Amino acid sequence: MSKLRLLGAFLTRDFYTQISYRSAFVLSIVGIFFRAFTFFFIAKLVGPAATPMLGEFGGDYFAFVLLGIAFNSYFGLGLTGFASSLRQAQTTGTLEVMLMSPSPISFLIIGSAAWNYLFTTFRVLVYICLGLALGMDLSQANWFPALVTLLLSIISFSAIGIIAAGIIMVIKRGDPVTSLISSVSALFGGIYYPIDLLPDWLRPISAVLPITYSLSAMRKTLLVGAGIGEIWQELVILVIFCLILFPVALWLFGLAVNKARADGTLAQY
């Protein structure tokens, strides 16, 4: 029960922080509309030419790219959300207090990002509602495997972000690392175009990115109604990412915290 109260405290703190910046909230929602309409008109330009390359995803480029952008929000959050929460705790002087509490580090990490995931889910829903209003067809959507895919994706994405937060804990700078990972994922992860367009010698890069399998499974379940049996390969690979990356990420973050404590630099930024 104490952990639930702690989670509630995290959510309450971050909620009040969010609403204190109303203009940022409004601009983030306005940005969704601009991005959605931009790709809506690009899809009009591309037209039927993209259909043969998107057959396994229903053939509609607008739906393909809108879901890619929407669910890439979770990847972006997983990559930067923990580091951002860490930096905020450092600058407000609450990091040492948090880490000195009896709560496990893993729970503190999860709690610090809980509000960001709620808000990102809201933004994804705005994307989907806007897409439906612009003609995106989700009538065949298979929601259960989509939710399974989302859960595995969040865990694997978060692991990368926790590793980035550990790097910040030690070297006090994480922007170059997260920017590089974000750029590589945008280019090779299939967010804006199918990875089949990439030359054969570049596809191995896509194969080591969890977002590649996440978006593939998500699009298949939502656009063509694929079930667990049809996306099992993507799910197995995401499970492997989760089983390997998440424990390693927590271990590395624990090492980073211990090193910062030993060096006396825990609150430095």
C-alpha positions in Angstrom: 0.0 0.0 0.0 2.9 2.4 0.8 4.1 1.9 -2.8 0.7 2.9 -4.2 0.8 6.0 -2.0 4.3 6.8 -3.3 3.1 6.3 -6.9 0.2 8.6 -6.2 2.6 11.2 -4.8 4.7 11.0 -8.0 1.6 11.4 -10.1 0.2 14.3 -8.1 3.6 16.1 -8.1 4.0 15.8 -11.9 0.4 16.6 -12.6 0.7 20.0 -10.8 4.0 20.6 -12.6 2.3 19.9 -15.9 -0.7 22.2 -15.4 1.6 25.0 -14.2 2.8 25.2 -17.8 -0.5 25.5 -19.6 1.0 27.1 -22.7 3.4 24.2 -23.2 0.5 21.8 -22.9 -1.6 23.6 -25.5 1.4 23.9 -27.9 2.1 20.2 -27.6 -1.5 19.4 -28.6 -1.4 22.0 -31.4 1.8 20.3 -32.7 -0.1 17.0 -33.0 -2.6 18.7 -35.4 0.2 20.2 -37.5 2.0 16.9 -37.8 -1.1 15.0 -38.6 -2.3 17.4 -41.3 1.2 17.6 -42.8 1.4 13.8 -43.4 -2.3 13.8 -44.4 -1.4 16.0 -47.4 1.9 14.1 -48.0 -0.2 10.9 -48.2 -2.4 12.7 -50.8 0.7 13.5 -52.8 2.1 9.9 -52.5 -1.3 8.4 -53.4 -1.7 4.9 -54.7 2.1 4.7 -55.5 2.7 3.6 -51.9 0.1 0.9 -51.8 2.2 -2.0 -53.2 4.9 -1.3 -50.6 2.4 -1.2 -47.7 0.4 -4.3 -48.5 1.0 -6.1 -45.2 -0.1 -2.9 -43.4 -3.3 -2.3 -45.3 -1.9 -0.1 -48.1 -2.8 3.3 -46.7 0.3 5.5 -46.2 -1.5 8.1 -44.0 -2.5 5.4 -41.5 0.9 3.8 -41.7 2.8 7.0 -41.0 0.4 8.4 -38.4 0.6 5.3 -36.3 4.4 5.4 -36.7 4.5 8.9 -35.4 2.0 8.3 -32.6 3.6 5.2 -31.2 7.1 6.6 -31.7 6.1 9.0 -28.8 6.5 6.1 -26.5 10.0 5.4 -27.8 10.9 9.1 -27.4 9.6 9.1 -23.9 11.3 5.9 -23.0 14.6 7.3 -24.4 14.4 10.7 -22.7 11.7 10.6 -20.0 13.8 9.0 -17.2 16.8 11.2 -18.0 14.5 14.3 -17.9 13.0 13.2 -14.6 16.5 12.7 -13.2 17.7 16.1 -14.4 14.6 17.7 -12.9 15.2 16.0 -9.5 18.8 17.1 -9.6 18.0 20.8 -10.3 15.2 20.9 -7.7 17.4 19.2 -5.1 15.1 16.3 -4.5 17.2 13.5 -6.1 19.3 12.7 -3.0 16.1 12.6 -0.8 14.5 10.2 -3.3 17.5 7.9 -3.5 18.0 7.9 0.3 14.4 6.6 0.8 13.8 2.9 1.6 12.0 2.4 -1.7 13.7 0.3 -4.3 15.5 2.2 -7.1 13.4 0.3 -9.7 10.2 1.7 -8.1 11.6 5.2 -7.9 12.5 5.0 -11.6 9.0 3.8 -12.6 7.2 6.3 -10.4 9.2 9.2 -11.8 8.0 8.4 -15.3 4.4 7.4 -14.5 2.9 10.8 -15.3 4.8 11.1 -18.5 3.4 7.8 -19.7 -0.1 8.8 -18.9 0.3 12.1 -20.7 1.9 10.3 -23.7 -1.0 7.9 -23.9 -3.3 10.9 -24.0 -1.3 12.3 -26.9 -1.4 9.0 -28.7 -5.2 8.9 -28.3 -5.4 12.4 -29.8 -3.4 11.2 -32.8 -5.7 8.2 -33.3 -8.9 10.3 -32.9 -7.6 12.9 -35.4 -6.6 10.1 -37.8 -10.1 8.6 -37.6 -11.5 12.1 -38.3 -9.3 12.3 -41.4 -10.3 8.9 -42.7 -7.9 6.4 -41.1 -9.7 3.0 -41.0 -9.4 1.0 -37.7 -12.5 -1.1 -38.3 -10.4 -4.3 -38.4 -8.3 -3.4 -35.3 -7.4 -6.3 -33.0 -7.0 -4.5 -29.7 -5.7 -7.3 -27.4 -2.5 -8.1 -29.3 -2.1 -4.4 -29.9 -2.1 -3.9 -26.1 0.4 -6.8 -25.6 2.6 -5.2 -28.2 2.4 -1.8 -26.5 3.3 -3.3 -23.1 6.3 -5.1 -24.4 7.4 -2.0 -26.4 7.2 0.3 -23.3 9.3 -2.1 -21.3 12.0 -2.4 -24.0 12.0 1.3 -24.8 12.2 2.2 -21.1 15.3 0.0 -20.7 17.2 2.1 -23.2 16.1 5.3 -21.4 17.2 4.0 -18.0 20.6 3.3 -19.4 20.7 6.8 -20.8 19.7 8.1 -17.3 22.6 6.2 -15.8 25.0 7.8 -18.2 23.7 11.2 -17.2 24.2 10.2 -13.5 27.9 9.6 -14.2 28.9 12.0 -16.9 26.2 14.7 -16.3 25.5 14.8 -20.0 23.2 12.5 -22.0 22.0 14.6 -24.9 24.6 13.3 -27.5 23.7 9.7 -26.6 19.9 10.1 -26.8 20.1 12.2 -29.9 22.1 9.6 -31.7 19.8 6.8 -30.7 16.7 8.8 -31.7 18.2 9.7 -35.1 19.2 6.1 -35.8 15.7 4.9 -34.9 14.0 7.5 -37.0 16.1 6.5 -40.0 16.1 2.8 -39.6 13.0 2.0 -37.4 10.3 2.2 -40.1 8.6 5.3 -38.6 8.1 7.1 -41.9 8.5 4.4 -44.5 8.7 0.6 -44.5 12.1 -0.8 -43.9 11.9 -2.8 -47.1 12.9 0.4 -48.8 16.3 0.3 -47.2 19.2 -1.3 -49.0 20.0 -4.9 -47.9 23.3 -3.8 -46.3 21.4 -1.3 -44.0 18.6 -3.6 -42.8 20.7 -5.3 -40.1 20.6 -1.9 -38.3 16.8 -2.1 -38.3 17.0 -5.6 -36.9 18.6 -4.5 -33.6 16.1 -1.8 -32.9 13.1 -2.7 -30.7 11.0 0.0 -32.4 11.2 -1.9 -35.7 9.3 -4.8 -34.3 7.0 -2.7 -32.2 5.7 -0.6 -35.1 5.4 -3.7 -37.4 3.3 -5.5 -34.9 1.2 -2.5 -33.9 0.4 -1.6 -37.5 -0.5 -5.2 -38.4 -2.9 -5.5 -35.4 -4.6 -2.1 -35.8 -4.7 -1.8 -39.6 -5.3 -5.4 -40.8 -6.5 -7.1 -37.6 -3.6 -9.4 -37.1 -3.7 -11.8 -34.1 -1.1 -13.1 -31.8 -0.3 -16.0 -34.2 0.4 -13.6 -37.0 2.8 -11.3 -35.1 4.4 -13.9 -32.8 7.8 -13.3 -34.3 7.7 -9.6 -33.4 6.4 -10.4 -29.9 9.1 -13.0 -29.3 11.8 -10.5 -30.3 10.3 -7.8 -28.1 10.2 -10.3 -25.1 13.9 -11.0 -25.7 14.6 -7.3 -25.7 12.7 -7.0 -22.4 14.3 -9.9 -20.7 17.8 -8.8 -21.6 17.7 -5.0 -21.7 15.5 -4.2 -18.6 17.5 -6.1 -15.9 20.8 -4.9 -17.4 19.4 -1.3 -17.4 18.4 -1.5 -13.7 21.8 -3.0 -12.9 23.7 -0.4 -14.7 21.6 2.4 -13.2 22.3 1.0 -9.7 26.0 1.0 -10.5 25.8 4.6 -11.7 24.0 5.7 -8.5 26.6 4.0 -6.3 29.4 5.6 -8.2 27.8 9.0 -7.9 27.4 8.5 -4.2 31.0 7.4 -3.8 32.2 10.4 -5.8 29.9 12.8 -3.9 28.4 14.0 -7.2 24.9 12.7 -6.8 23.2 16.2 -6.8 25.6 17.7 -9.4 24.3 18.5 -12.9 
